[in-house]
Amino acid sequence: MPHECYGSIIVIAITDPYNLFLMNRIITGIVGVLFCLCQATGQEACYTSNYLQNIWQGSPEAARQAEAVKLFVDRQIAARQADLSWRGDGTAVITVPVVVHILYNTPNQNISDDRIYSQLKVLNDAFRRMAADTVNTPDRFKDRAADAEIEFRLATSDPNRRATTGIIHQYTPISLWEPDDKMKYSAQMGADAWDTDSYLNIWVCPLRRQLGYASFPGGDPVLDGIVLNTAVVGVTGKGDYNQGKTAVHEAGHWLGLRHIWGDDYCGDDGVDDTPQQANFTNGCPTGVRVSCGNSKDGGDMYMNYMDITTDPCTNLFTEGQKQRMRALFDPGGARYALLRSGALNPPLYQEIPVAEDAPTWLHPQLYPNPATAGVTLDLAYDPRWVGATLVVTNLQGVVVKKAVISNKIQVLDIRTLKPGLYLLNARRADGVSLKFKLVKI
Protein backbone atom coordinates (compact mmCIF):
# COMPACT_ATOMS: atom_id res chain seq x y z
CA MET A 1 0.00 0.00 0.00
CA PRO A 2 1.16 3.62 -0.30
CA HIS A 3 4.28 4.38 1.59
CA GLU A 4 4.77 6.73 4.50
CA CYS A 5 7.26 9.54 4.01
CA TYR A 6 8.71 11.60 6.82
CA GLY A 7 10.93 14.65 6.69
CA SER A 8 12.22 17.56 8.74
CA ILE A 9 11.39 21.23 8.54
CA ILE A 10 14.31 23.65 8.60
CA VAL A 11 13.58 27.28 9.42
CA ILE A 12 16.17 29.87 8.33
CA ALA A 13 15.77 33.62 8.67
CA ILE A 14 16.83 35.39 5.46
CA THR A 15 16.27 39.07 4.81
CA ASP A 16 18.14 39.66 1.54
CA PRO A 17 15.62 39.30 -1.36
CA TYR A 18 18.12 37.65 -3.74
CA ASN A 19 19.20 35.11 -1.14
CA LEU A 20 15.56 34.52 -0.32
CA PHE A 21 14.91 33.80 -4.02
CA LEU A 22 17.80 31.32 -4.11
CA MET A 23 16.62 29.64 -0.94
CA ASN A 24 13.12 29.28 -2.35
CA ARG A 25 14.57 27.58 -5.43
CA ILE A 26 16.65 25.25 -3.26
CA ILE A 27 13.70 24.35 -1.02
CA THR A 28 11.53 23.69 -4.06
CA GLY A 29 14.22 21.36 -5.41
CA ILE A 30 14.56 19.53 -2.09
CA VAL A 31 10.80 19.06 -1.83
CA GLY A 32 10.75 17.72 -5.39
CA VAL A 33 13.48 15.20 -4.57
CA LEU A 34 11.64 14.10 -1.41
CA PHE A 35 8.45 13.78 -3.45
CA CYS A 36 10.18 11.49 -5.96
CA LEU A 37 11.84 9.46 -3.21
CA CYS A 38 8.51 9.00 -1.48
CA GLN A 39 6.85 7.83 -4.69
CA ALA A 40 9.68 5.41 -5.43
CA THR A 41 9.21 3.41 -2.25
CA GLY A 42 6.40 1.10 -1.25
CA GLN A 43 3.43 0.25 -3.41
CA GLU A 44 2.14 2.99 -5.67
CA ALA A 45 -1.50 3.88 -5.13
CA CYS A 46 -1.79 5.34 -8.63
CA TYR A 47 0.59 4.96 -11.55
CA THR A 48 -1.40 7.11 -13.98
CA SER A 49 0.88 10.16 -13.90
CA ASN A 50 4.01 8.15 -14.72
CA TYR A 51 2.11 6.10 -17.29
CA LEU A 52 0.91 9.19 -19.13
CA GLN A 53 4.29 10.90 -19.01
CA ASN A 54 5.88 7.82 -20.57
CA ILE A 55 3.31 7.86 -23.37
CA TRP A 56 3.54 11.58 -24.03
CA GLN A 57 7.34 11.63 -23.98
CA GLY A 58 7.46 8.72 -26.41
CA SER A 59 4.80 10.10 -28.76
CA PRO A 60 4.58 13.84 -29.53
CA GLU A 61 1.33 13.12 -31.37
CA ALA A 62 -0.20 11.56 -28.23
CA ALA A 63 0.91 14.62 -26.24
CA ARG A 64 -0.69 16.95 -28.81
CA GLN A 65 -3.90 14.94 -28.72
CA ALA A 66 -4.05 15.16 -24.92
CA GLU A 67 -3.54 18.93 -25.11
CA ALA A 68 -6.28 19.19 -27.73
CA VAL A 69 -8.70 17.40 -25.39
CA LYS A 70 -7.77 19.75 -22.56
CA LEU A 71 -8.32 22.82 -24.75
CA PHE A 72 -11.69 21.48 -25.87
CA VAL A 73 -12.80 21.05 -22.25
CA ASP A 74 -11.46 24.51 -21.34
CA ARG A 75 -13.48 26.06 -24.19
CA GLN A 76 -16.67 24.23 -23.24
CA ILE A 77 -16.41 25.34 -19.62
CA ALA A 78 -15.56 28.93 -20.60
CA ALA A 79 -18.57 29.05 -22.91
CA ARG A 80 -20.87 27.85 -20.16
CA GLN A 81 -19.52 30.38 -17.69
CA ALA A 82 -20.01 33.16 -20.24
CA ASP A 83 -23.62 32.12 -20.96
CA LEU A 84 -25.68 33.48 -18.09
CA SER A 85 -28.73 31.55 -19.30
CA TRP A 86 -26.97 28.17 -19.22
CA ARG A 87 -28.70 25.81 -16.80
CA GLY A 88 -27.12 22.49 -17.69
CA ASP A 89 -25.33 20.62 -20.44
CA GLY A 90 -28.48 19.17 -21.98
CA THR A 91 -27.93 15.68 -20.61
CA ALA A 92 -29.24 14.55 -17.26
CA VAL A 93 -27.49 11.43 -16.01
CA ILE A 94 -24.77 10.06 -18.31
CA THR A 95 -24.58 6.26 -18.33
CA VAL A 96 -21.26 4.62 -19.23
CA PRO A 97 -21.36 0.97 -20.42
CA VAL A 98 -18.67 -1.15 -18.76
CA VAL A 99 -16.95 -4.43 -19.55
CA VAL A 100 -14.66 -5.97 -16.94
CA HIS A 101 -11.87 -8.33 -18.04
CA ILE A 102 -10.78 -10.45 -15.07
CA LEU A 103 -7.36 -11.94 -15.84
CA TYR A 104 -6.36 -14.68 -13.42
CA ASN A 105 -3.53 -17.17 -13.10
CA THR A 106 -4.50 -18.84 -9.85
CA PRO A 107 -8.01 -19.56 -8.55
CA ASN A 108 -7.82 -16.90 -5.82
CA GLN A 109 -7.19 -14.26 -8.52
CA ASN A 110 -10.42 -15.24 -10.27
CA ILE A 111 -12.56 -12.93 -8.16
CA SER A 112 -16.32 -13.38 -8.01
CA ASP A 113 -18.94 -11.47 -9.93
CA ASP A 114 -20.21 -10.24 -6.56
CA ARG A 115 -16.91 -8.36 -6.09
CA ILE A 116 -17.52 -6.65 -9.42
CA TYR A 117 -21.10 -5.78 -8.48
CA SER A 118 -19.85 -4.23 -5.24
CA GLN A 119 -17.28 -2.26 -7.25
CA LEU A 120 -19.93 -0.88 -9.60
CA LYS A 121 -22.00 0.20 -6.60
CA VAL A 122 -19.02 2.05 -5.12
CA LEU A 123 -18.41 3.80 -8.45
CA ASN A 124 -22.01 4.88 -8.79
CA ASP A 125 -22.36 5.96 -5.17
CA ALA A 126 -19.21 8.09 -5.49
CA PHE A 127 -20.08 9.72 -8.81
CA ARG A 128 -23.69 10.35 -7.75
CA ARG A 129 -22.66 11.54 -4.27
CA MET A 130 -24.84 8.89 -2.67
CA ALA A 131 -22.21 7.16 -0.51
CA ALA A 132 -22.90 7.09 3.22
CA ASP A 133 -19.53 8.70 3.98
CA THR A 134 -20.39 11.93 2.16
CA VAL A 135 -21.45 13.16 5.62
CA ASN A 136 -17.70 13.29 6.37
CA THR A 137 -17.13 16.07 3.86
CA PRO A 138 -15.93 19.06 5.93
CA ASP A 139 -18.31 21.98 6.17
CA ARG A 140 -15.77 24.24 4.46
CA PHE A 141 -16.02 22.14 1.29
CA LYS A 142 -19.66 21.01 1.28
CA ASP A 143 -20.82 23.81 -1.01
CA ARG A 144 -18.30 22.64 -3.63
CA ALA A 145 -19.17 18.93 -3.46
CA ALA A 146 -21.11 17.70 -6.50
CA ASP A 147 -23.24 14.90 -7.82
CA ALA A 148 -21.36 14.30 -11.08
CA GLU A 149 -24.49 12.74 -12.62
CA ILE A 150 -22.43 9.98 -14.21
CA GLU A 151 -23.25 6.31 -13.73
CA PHE A 152 -21.57 3.06 -14.74
CA ARG A 153 -23.49 -0.02 -15.85
CA LEU A 154 -22.31 -3.45 -16.93
CA ALA A 155 -22.87 -4.09 -20.64
CA THR A 156 -25.73 -6.32 -21.75
CA SER A 157 -24.60 -6.69 -25.39
CA ASP A 158 -21.09 -7.51 -26.58
CA PRO A 159 -19.59 -6.01 -29.78
CA ASN A 160 -21.29 -8.79 -31.82
CA ARG A 161 -24.66 -8.06 -30.19
CA ARG A 162 -24.56 -11.29 -28.22
CA ALA A 163 -25.76 -11.37 -24.63
CA THR A 164 -23.13 -10.67 -22.00
CA THR A 165 -22.96 -10.12 -18.28
CA GLY A 166 -20.30 -7.47 -18.85
CA ILE A 167 -17.85 -9.58 -16.81
CA ILE A 168 -15.30 -11.77 -18.59
CA HIS A 169 -13.23 -14.31 -16.64
CA GLN A 170 -10.09 -15.34 -18.53
CA TYR A 171 -7.25 -17.59 -17.49
CA THR A 172 -3.74 -16.35 -18.31
CA PRO A 173 -0.34 -17.93 -17.71
CA ILE A 174 0.92 -14.55 -16.48
CA SER A 175 1.03 -14.48 -12.67
CA LEU A 176 2.02 -10.80 -12.20
CA TRP A 177 1.70 -7.84 -14.54
CA GLU A 178 3.63 -4.62 -14.99
CA PRO A 179 1.91 -1.30 -15.87
CA ASP A 180 3.01 -1.64 -19.50
CA ASP A 181 -0.39 -2.35 -21.13
CA LYS A 182 0.42 -5.95 -22.06
CA MET A 183 -2.73 -7.05 -20.26
CA LYS A 184 -4.65 -5.20 -22.98
CA TYR A 185 -3.52 -7.57 -25.74
CA SER A 186 -4.61 -11.18 -26.26
CA ALA A 187 -1.31 -11.74 -28.09
CA GLN A 188 0.44 -10.88 -24.80
CA MET A 189 -1.78 -13.30 -22.82
CA GLY A 190 -4.15 -10.49 -21.83
CA ALA A 191 -7.53 -9.47 -23.27
CA ASP A 192 -8.16 -7.18 -26.23
CA ALA A 193 -10.29 -4.13 -25.53
CA TRP A 194 -13.88 -4.14 -26.67
CA ASP A 195 -14.75 -1.16 -28.90
CA THR A 196 -13.70 1.78 -26.75
CA ASP A 197 -16.25 4.07 -28.43
CA SER A 198 -18.92 1.86 -26.89
CA TYR A 199 -17.44 0.50 -23.66
CA LEU A 200 -15.32 1.52 -20.72
CA ASN A 201 -12.88 -1.39 -20.53
CA ILE A 202 -11.64 -2.29 -17.05
CA TRP A 203 -8.85 -4.85 -16.75
CA VAL A 204 -8.55 -6.56 -13.36
CA CYS A 205 -5.26 -8.36 -12.83
CA PRO A 206 -2.53 -8.81 -10.20
CA LEU A 207 -0.14 -5.85 -10.63
CA ARG A 208 3.33 -6.19 -9.18
CA ARG A 209 3.54 -2.84 -7.35
CA GLN A 210 0.70 -0.59 -8.44
CA LEU A 211 -2.91 -0.38 -7.31
CA GLY A 212 -4.12 0.95 -10.62
CA TYR A 213 -3.71 3.28 -13.59
CA ALA A 214 -5.85 4.72 -16.36
CA SER A 215 -5.64 6.16 -19.84
CA PHE A 216 -6.58 9.77 -20.52
CA PRO A 217 -9.25 10.85 -23.04
CA GLY A 218 -7.99 11.15 -26.59
CA GLY A 219 -5.33 8.45 -26.38
CA ASP A 220 -4.82 5.28 -28.41
CA PRO A 221 -8.24 3.56 -28.48
CA VAL A 222 -6.61 0.14 -28.27
CA LEU A 223 -5.23 1.10 -24.84
CA ASP A 224 -8.19 3.10 -23.58
CA GLY A 225 -9.50 2.09 -20.17
CA ILE A 226 -8.64 1.38 -16.56
CA VAL A 227 -6.34 -1.24 -15.03
CA LEU A 228 -6.97 -2.30 -11.43
CA ASN A 229 -4.98 -4.52 -9.13
CA THR A 230 -7.09 -7.55 -8.20
CA ALA A 231 -6.52 -6.84 -4.50
CA VAL A 232 -8.34 -3.47 -4.51
CA VAL A 233 -11.40 -4.32 -6.57
CA GLY A 234 -14.72 -4.06 -4.76
CA VAL A 235 -15.35 -3.96 -1.04
CA THR A 236 -12.90 -6.39 0.56
CA GLY A 237 -12.34 -5.16 4.12
CA LYS A 238 -8.60 -5.77 3.70
CA GLY A 239 -5.94 -3.07 3.81
CA ASP A 240 -6.16 0.71 3.51
CA TYR A 241 -7.66 0.57 0.01
CA ASN A 242 -10.47 -1.85 0.79
CA GLN A 243 -13.59 0.07 -0.21
CA GLY A 244 -13.24 0.05 -4.00
CA LYS A 245 -12.25 3.70 -4.27
CA THR A 246 -9.15 3.02 -6.35
CA ALA A 247 -11.58 2.46 -9.21
CA VAL A 248 -13.27 5.80 -8.44
CA HIS A 249 -9.90 7.56 -8.57
CA GLU A 250 -8.89 5.90 -11.84
CA ALA A 251 -12.31 6.57 -13.39
CA GLY A 252 -11.67 10.23 -12.60
CA HIS A 253 -8.43 10.02 -14.61
CA TRP A 254 -10.23 8.21 -17.44
CA LEU A 255 -12.59 11.19 -17.48
CA GLY A 256 -9.74 13.67 -17.73
CA LEU A 257 -9.09 14.66 -14.11
CA ARG A 258 -5.56 15.15 -12.88
CA HIS A 259 -4.32 14.49 -9.37
CA ILE A 260 -5.45 17.25 -7.06
CA TRP A 261 -1.84 18.43 -6.52
CA GLY A 262 -1.37 18.78 -10.28
CA ASP A 263 1.43 16.18 -10.34
CA ASP A 264 3.90 18.85 -9.29
CA TYR A 265 4.81 20.68 -6.11
CA CYS A 266 1.98 23.20 -5.65
CA GLY A 267 0.87 22.23 -9.15
CA ASP A 268 -2.31 23.01 -11.07
CA ASP A 269 -4.97 20.35 -11.63
CA GLY A 270 -6.91 22.63 -14.01
CA VAL A 271 -9.93 22.85 -11.70
CA ASP A 272 -10.89 26.22 -10.23
CA ASP A 273 -12.62 25.06 -7.05
CA THR A 274 -9.98 22.61 -5.77
CA PRO A 275 -7.39 24.35 -3.56
CA GLN A 276 -3.80 24.38 -4.74
CA GLN A 277 -1.99 21.67 -2.80
CA ALA A 278 1.68 20.85 -2.25
CA ASN A 279 1.57 17.15 -3.10
CA PHE A 280 -0.25 13.89 -2.42
CA THR A 281 -1.58 12.97 1.00
CA ASN A 282 -0.64 9.80 2.86
CA GLY A 283 -2.97 7.94 5.17
CA CYS A 284 -6.22 9.46 6.40
CA PRO A 285 -5.55 12.76 8.18
CA THR A 286 -8.04 14.93 10.03
CA GLY A 287 -8.44 18.64 10.53
CA VAL A 288 -7.24 21.47 8.33
CA ARG A 289 -3.92 20.99 6.55
CA VAL A 290 -2.45 24.07 4.90
CA SER A 291 0.03 24.14 2.04
CA CYS A 292 0.84 26.44 -0.87
CA GLY A 293 -0.85 29.33 0.93
CA ASN A 294 -4.28 27.73 0.57
CA SER A 295 -5.66 28.60 4.03
CA LYS A 296 -8.22 31.07 2.61
CA ASP A 297 -9.42 28.38 0.23
CA GLY A 298 -10.04 25.85 3.01
CA GLY A 299 -6.63 24.16 3.08
CA ASP A 300 -5.77 20.86 1.39
CA MET A 301 -8.78 19.00 0.00
CA TYR A 302 -7.26 15.64 0.91
CA MET A 303 -10.70 14.01 1.03
CA ASN A 304 -11.10 14.54 -2.72
CA TYR A 305 -11.22 11.34 -4.76
CA MET A 306 -8.29 12.62 -6.84
CA ASP A 307 -5.88 12.62 -3.91
CA ILE A 308 -4.42 9.23 -2.97
CA THR A 309 -5.68 9.35 0.59
CA THR A 310 -6.79 5.95 1.88
CA ASP A 311 -10.32 4.79 1.12
CA PRO A 312 -11.94 5.70 4.46
CA CYS A 313 -10.91 9.33 3.91
CA THR A 314 -12.15 10.16 0.37
CA ASN A 315 -15.70 11.35 -0.23
CA LEU A 316 -16.12 14.03 -2.90
CA PHE A 317 -15.73 15.36 -6.40
CA THR A 318 -16.20 19.11 -6.78
CA GLU A 319 -18.51 21.02 -9.09
CA GLY A 320 -15.47 22.06 -11.15
CA GLN A 321 -14.36 18.45 -11.52
CA LYS A 322 -17.90 17.50 -12.52
CA GLN A 323 -17.94 20.09 -15.29
CA ARG A 324 -14.58 18.92 -16.67
CA MET A 325 -15.70 15.29 -16.75
CA ARG A 326 -19.09 15.97 -18.29
CA ALA A 327 -17.67 18.30 -20.96
CA LEU A 328 -16.03 15.23 -22.52
CA PHE A 329 -19.53 14.02 -23.47
CA ASP A 330 -20.39 17.20 -25.37
CA PRO A 331 -20.59 16.89 -29.19
CA GLY A 332 -17.01 16.70 -30.40
CA GLY A 333 -15.77 15.58 -26.99
CA ALA A 334 -13.48 12.61 -26.47
CA ARG A 335 -16.21 10.54 -24.73
CA TYR A 336 -19.17 11.70 -26.83
CA ALA A 337 -19.38 8.41 -28.78
CA LEU A 338 -20.27 6.53 -25.58
CA LEU A 339 -23.65 8.27 -25.52
CA ARG A 340 -24.57 6.42 -28.73
CA SER A 341 -23.29 3.03 -27.59
CA GLY A 342 -25.50 -0.01 -28.12
CA ALA A 343 -23.78 -1.87 -25.30
CA LEU A 344 -26.78 -1.47 -22.98
CA ASN A 345 -29.37 -2.41 -25.62
CA PRO A 346 -31.10 -5.80 -25.55
CA PRO A 347 -28.85 -8.31 -27.35
CA LEU A 348 -29.79 -9.81 -30.71
CA TYR A 349 -28.49 -13.22 -29.63
CA GLN A 350 -29.27 -14.52 -26.16
CA GLU A 351 -26.58 -17.20 -26.00
CA ILE A 352 -23.65 -16.02 -23.92
CA PRO A 353 -20.32 -17.35 -25.32
CA VAL A 354 -18.95 -20.20 -23.20
CA ALA A 355 -15.75 -19.20 -21.40
CA GLU A 356 -12.65 -21.34 -21.79
CA ASP A 357 -12.12 -23.59 -18.78
CA ALA A 358 -9.20 -22.84 -16.52
CA PRO A 359 -6.37 -25.40 -16.66
CA THR A 360 -6.24 -28.21 -14.16
CA TRP A 361 -2.60 -27.29 -13.51
CA LEU A 362 -0.53 -24.17 -14.17
CA HIS A 363 2.70 -25.65 -15.52
CA PRO A 364 3.47 -27.90 -18.51
CA GLN A 365 2.77 -31.59 -17.86
CA LEU A 366 3.94 -34.71 -19.73
CA TYR A 367 1.87 -37.89 -19.58
CA PRO A 368 1.80 -40.85 -19.59
CA ASN A 369 5.36 -41.30 -18.48
CA PRO A 370 6.67 -44.03 -18.88
CA ALA A 371 4.99 -44.52 -22.25
CA THR A 372 4.97 -47.00 -25.10
CA ALA A 373 3.41 -45.41 -28.17
CA GLY A 374 2.89 -41.74 -27.52
CA VAL A 375 2.96 -38.96 -24.93
CA THR A 376 0.85 -35.84 -24.44
CA LEU A 377 2.45 -32.51 -23.56
CA ASP A 378 -0.13 -30.29 -21.86
CA LEU A 379 1.19 -26.73 -22.03
CA ALA A 380 -1.20 -25.34 -19.43
CA TYR A 381 -3.27 -23.18 -21.76
CA ASP A 382 -0.18 -21.18 -22.69
CA PRO A 383 -0.22 -20.45 -26.44
CA ARG A 384 3.24 -18.90 -26.25
CA TRP A 385 4.61 -22.41 -26.69
CA VAL A 386 2.95 -22.82 -30.08
CA GLY A 387 5.60 -22.56 -32.79
CA ALA A 388 8.46 -23.66 -30.54
CA THR A 389 10.49 -26.73 -31.54
CA LEU A 390 10.29 -29.83 -29.37
CA VAL A 391 13.58 -31.74 -29.30
CA VAL A 392 14.08 -35.26 -27.95
CA THR A 393 17.66 -36.40 -27.24
CA ASN A 394 19.16 -39.59 -25.84
CA LEU A 395 21.54 -39.57 -22.88
CA GLN A 396 24.48 -39.10 -25.22
CA GLY A 397 22.99 -35.82 -26.45
CA VAL A 398 22.05 -37.12 -29.88
CA VAL A 399 18.82 -35.69 -31.28
CA VAL A 400 16.47 -38.59 -32.05
CA LYS A 401 13.24 -36.68 -32.75
CA LYS A 402 12.00 -33.16 -33.47
CA ALA A 403 8.54 -31.69 -33.73
CA VAL A 404 7.07 -28.20 -33.98
CA ILE A 405 4.51 -27.51 -31.25
CA SER A 406 1.24 -26.80 -33.05
CA ASN A 407 -1.22 -26.91 -30.16
CA LYS A 408 -1.37 -26.26 -26.44
CA ILE A 409 -2.15 -29.98 -26.10
CA GLN A 410 0.64 -31.57 -28.14
CA VAL A 411 0.73 -35.30 -28.88
CA LEU A 412 4.13 -36.82 -29.71
CA ASP A 413 4.50 -40.23 -31.40
CA ILE A 414 7.43 -42.15 -29.82
CA ARG A 415 6.84 -45.61 -31.31
CA THR A 416 10.07 -45.42 -33.31
CA LEU A 417 12.21 -44.78 -30.23
CA LYS A 418 14.11 -47.63 -28.59
CA PRO A 419 13.25 -48.36 -24.95
CA GLY A 420 15.27 -46.21 -22.62
CA LEU A 421 15.61 -42.79 -20.98
CA TYR A 422 15.36 -39.59 -23.07
CA LEU A 423 15.33 -35.84 -22.52
CA LEU A 424 12.56 -33.73 -24.01
CA ASN A 425 13.32 -29.98 -24.40
CA ALA A 426 11.70 -26.88 -25.87
CA ARG A 427 12.45 -23.15 -25.72
CA ARG A 428 10.01 -20.31 -26.31
CA ALA A 429 10.77 -17.15 -28.25
CA ASP A 430 10.99 -15.22 -24.96
CA GLY A 431 13.76 -17.53 -23.71
CA VAL A 432 11.70 -19.65 -21.31
CA SER A 433 12.53 -23.35 -21.61
CA LEU A 434 11.04 -26.64 -20.46
CA LYS A 435 12.74 -29.97 -19.84
CA PHE A 436 11.32 -33.40 -19.07
CA LYS A 437 12.79 -36.85 -18.59
CA LEU A 438 10.92 -39.30 -20.79
CA VAL A 439 10.97 -43.07 -20.26
CA LYS A 440 10.15 -45.21 -23.32
CA ILE A 441 9.12 -48.79 -22.46
N, C-alpha and C positions, 0 to 999 in steps of 0.2 A: 504494500500500500504506500501512498505518498510518504516521503521521507520527512523527518523533522530537520530543521536547520536553525542553528543557534549562532549568534554573533555578539560582538561587543559594540557599544556606542562610545565613541571618543569625542569629547567636547574640547574644542580649541578656540580661544578668543583671538580673532584676527580683525584688525581695524583697517588695514590698507586695502582699498578696493581691488587692486590688481592681484594681490596675494589671495584675497577672498575669492576672486574668479578662478585662480589656479586651484585653490583648495576645493571649490565646488566641482571642478572637472575631475580632480583626483578622487573625491568621494563618490562621484557618479560612476567612475571606472571601477572602484572597489566594490560598490553595490552590484554592478553588473557581473563582476567575477563571482561574487558570492551567490548571485542568482543562478549563474550557470553551474556552479559547483553543487548547489542544492538540487538542481534539476537532474544532475548527472548521477545522483546517488539514490538508492531505493527504487521502488517501482513507480513508474510514471503514471499519474492519474489520467493525463491526456497527452497524446502524442501529436495532436493535430497541427500545432504550430510548426514543429520540426518537419512533419510530413509535407505540409504545404510549402515551406521554404525550400525543401529539397526539390519539389516539383517545379516551383517557379524559377529557381536558380538553374535548373537543367533545361528549362524550356521557356525562352522569352515569349513565345506565343501564348503559353499557358498563363504567364504573368500578365500579359496584355489583356487576355480574356477576363481574368479575375478583376483587373482594374476597370474594365468595361462594365462588368456586373455592378461593381461598387458605384460607378458614376450613374448608372441607370437608377439604382435605388436612391442615390442622393437627389437626383432630379425629380423622382416621383414624390419623395417626401417634401422637397422644397415647393413643388407645385401644390401639394395639399395644404401646406402651411400658408401659402399665398392666397389660396381660395377660401375666403371667409365663409362661403356657403357650403363648403365640403362637410359632410356629415358621416362619411364612411367610404370604404373603397368599393362599394357595390356588391360585395360578396359577404354573406353572413359568416357561417362557419365553414372553413376550408377543410375538406377531408382528404387525407393523403393515403393512398393504397400502399400496403406494406407486404413484402415477402421476406421471410426470415430463413436464411440458409444456415442450418446447424451442422457444422463440420466436426465430427468426432472420430477419435482414434480408439479410445477405450470406452467401455459402457458408461462409466460415470461422467464422461464428457457429453454423452447423448442426453441432454437435459430434456425434461418433459414438456409437453405442450402447455401444461398448467403454468410452468415458469414463464413461458412466452406470454400467456394471457395476463399474468400478473404484471409483466413488463409493459404491455400495452396499456393497462389500466394506469400505471404510474405515469407513463407518457401523457396520456389524456388528462389525468388529474392535474399534472403540472402545467400543461399548455392551456388548460381551461381554468386554471386557478381554483380548482375544486378540491385540492388535497387538504387533509385535516390540519397539516402543519402550517398552512398559510396564516393561522392565528399567531404564529411566531414572528411574522414580519414586523420589525420595529415600527413604532408609530411614526417616526421621522421619514419612513419610506413608503408608508401605506398608500399615500395619494399617488405614488408613481407605479405601484404594482398593477399589472394588467392581466386580464383574460385575453390570451393571444388569439382566441377563436380559431384554433387549428387543432384538428383531431387526426388520429392515426387509426386505420382499420385494416385488419388482415384481408388480403385479396380473396375474392371468391372465384375469379376466373384467371387462368394462367395465360401466357402469351398466345397459346393456340386455342383459347376459349374453352379449355377443358376445366372441369371443376377442380378446385384446389382449396386446401385449408389455409393457404398462405404460409405454411410452415413446412420446410423441407428438411428431412433428416438424411444426412449423407455421410457414409463412412469414408475416411481418408487415411492413408498410411502415414500421414504427417502427424506427429505427436505434439509439436510446438511450432508456432508460427512467429515470424518476425513481421514488423509493420511495413512490409515491402509490397503489398498488394497481391502476392502470389495466391492468396486464398480466393481471389476474385477470378481465377482462371481454372477451368476444368483440366487444361493441359498441365497445370502445376499441382494437380491433385486437390484443387479447390472447387468452386462452383461459379460458373459464368453468371453474370448479372442478367436478370430479366430486364426487358426494355425499360431503361431508366427515364423515359418520357412518360411511362405509365405506372411505375412502381418505385417506392423507396426500398432499395435493397439493403438488408441488414445481415451481415455475416457474423455468426457467433462461433468463436473458435478459441482454443487455449493460446493466448499470446504469451510470449516469454517474459516480458517485463512491463508491458503497457496494459492499462485498463481499457483503452479504446482510442479510436481516432476516426475522423470523418473527412470526406471530400468537401470542397467548397462549391457553390453554384458556378456553373460555367466551365467546369473542368471536363476532362475526357469522360464521355458517357460510359465507356466500358468500366471505368473505375469508380463511378459515382455511387455513393452510399456511405454506410456506417459500418465499422468493424468494432465488435465488442468482445472483450475477454469473457469466456464462458462463466468465470467465477462471479461476475458482477451483473449478470442478467437476471432480472426479476427480483422479487423480494425473497432474500435468502436468510436473513438474520445472522449472517456471518461477516465479520470484519467491519471496517469503517464505511465501506461502500456497498451496503447490503440492502438498500432500498430501491435499487433500480434507477438511480438518478444519474449514473454515468450515461445511460442512453438519452436522458433528457439533455444533458450537457452536449453530447455529440450531435443530437438532433438540432440543437441551436447552431452549432457550426455548419451543419448541412444546410441550414437555412440562412447562412451568411453572417452569423454573429461571431465576433472575435472574443477572445478572453477579455474579461472586464478590465484587466490592467493593460490592455493593448499590446501584449507580448513585448513590452519594453518597460524599463524603469520609468514610472509616471507616464506611461504611454497613453495612446488615444484609441479607444475601441470604436469610435465613429458614432457613438450614441450620446445624445445631448443630456439625457436625464440620469445617466450613471456617473457617479463621482469619479474623478481621476483618482487612480490608486497606484501605489508604488509597485506592487507585484502580487503574485498569487498568495493565497492564505492557506496555511496549514491547519489541520485539525478542525475544531468547531469552537471558535472563540465566542465571547459574550461582551456586551457593552459596546461603547463607541471606540473605534480604532481610527486614528487620524494619520494620514500620510499625504504627501504632495499638496499640503495646504488645503485639504478638502473639508475642514471642520465646518465651514458655513454651508456646505452641501450635504451635511449629515455624516461625514466620515466615510470610511471604506464600506462598500456594499457587499461585504463578504458572504452574505446570505443569498446573493444572486446565483442563479443556476450556472452562469458563465464564469464563476470563480471555481477553484477546485477544492473548496471546502468539503468536508466529509458529508455524507448523505443526510444525517440528522440536522444539518445546519442550513441547507439550501431550501428556499421556498418562494422565489419570485423571479419573473421576467418583468421588465419595466414597459411602460407605454412606448417609449422610444424603441426598445428592442422589438416589440410587437410590430410597430410600423415598418421596421427594416425587414423583418421576416415576411410580412404579408405583401410588401411591395414586389417581392419576387414572383408573386402570382398575378400581377398586373399583365395585361397584354404586352407582349414583348419581353416579359421577365423570364429569368432563367428557369423558374418552376411553373410557368404558365401552362405548359403542356399537360401537367398532372391533373388539371381541372377537367380535361377532356378524356381522361383515362377510362377504358372499359373494364378495368381490373375489378371493380366492385359490381359489375353487371351480372345478372344470372348467366351461368355458363351455357354454351351450346351443347356441350357433351358432359353428361353427369359422371362418367367413369373417371375416378381419380387415378392417375398413373401409379402403378405399383412400385414402391421404392425397392431398391436393391438391398438384399439382406446383408447384414454385417457379417464379416468373416467369423468362423468358429475360433480361429487363432489369428494372431497379429503378425506372425513371422513365417517365412517360407517353410513348408513342410514337404518331406519326401516319403512316399509310402507306395506299396508295402516295401519293407526293407528288413531282411533279405527278400529278394524277388527272383522269379524264374524267367518270365517272359517280358514284363514291362513294369515301369514305375511311373507314378504320377507326381509331378512337382506342383504343389499348390502354392502360388505366389501371393497369397493373402490379399487378394483384391488390389494388387499394386500394379497397375498397367505400365509403370516405368520399366518393368523387366521385359516387356514385349519389344522384340527387336534385338535383344542381347543374344550372344552366342553361348550355347551350353557346350562345355567341353568335358569329355570323360577321359581320364588318363589311368594307366595302370600304375603300380607302385614304383616302376622304373621311370615314370614320367613320360611314357610314350602315349601320344594321343590315339585312342582307339575308336572314338566316336565324337561327332559334332552335330549339333542341331541348333537352328535358330528358334528362339522362343517366340511362338506366334499367338499364345493365349495365356491368360493368367492361370489357367489350369492346363499344364503342359504334360502330355503323355509321351514317354520315351520308350521306344522298343529296344530291349537289350538281349533279344534271343540269340544274336550272333556273338555275344561276348562269352568267353570261357568262364567257368566258375572261378570265383576268386574275389579279392578286395579291390575296389576302384575308388577314385576320387572324382567327384562331379563338381565343376566350377562354372561360375558365370560372373560377369562384371557389367554393371550398368554404365550408361553414358556419364552419369554423375560421379563415377568412381566407386560406388558401393559394390561390394562383391559378396557372393555366397559360396559356401563350400560344404559338401556332404561326403561322408563315407558311404559307399554303396557296395553291398554284398550281393554278388550273383551266385545263385545256387542251381 
